[in-house]
Amino acid sequence: MGSLLINTLYSSRHVHIAMSWPS
């Protein structure tokens, strides 16, 4: 369960950075 939570947080952060950073 802990791994899933970390994975979700990491994925969310990655998406946030991808959207924030200009492509």
C-alpha positions as CSV (number, residue, x, y, z in Angstrom):
1,M,0.0,0.0,0.0
2,G,2.8,2.4,0.9
3,S,4.5,1.7,-2.5
4,L,1.2,2.5,-4.3
5,L,0.9,5.8,-2.4
6,I,4.5,6.8,-3.2
7,N,4.0,5.8,-6.9
8,T,0.8,7.9,-7.1
9,L,2.6,10.9,-5.5
10,Y,5.6,10.6,-7.8
11,S,3.4,10.2,-10.9
12,S,1.3,13.3,-9.8
13,R,4.5,15.3,-9.3
14,H,5.9,14.2,-12.7
15,V,2.6,15.2,-14.4
16,H,2.6,18.6,-12.6
17,I,6.2,19.3,-13.7
18,A,5.5,18.2,-17.2
19,M,2.5,20.6,-17.4
20,S,4.4,23.4,-15.7
21,W,7.4,23.1,-17.9
22,P,7.1,24.6,-21.4
23,S,7.5,21.9,-24.1
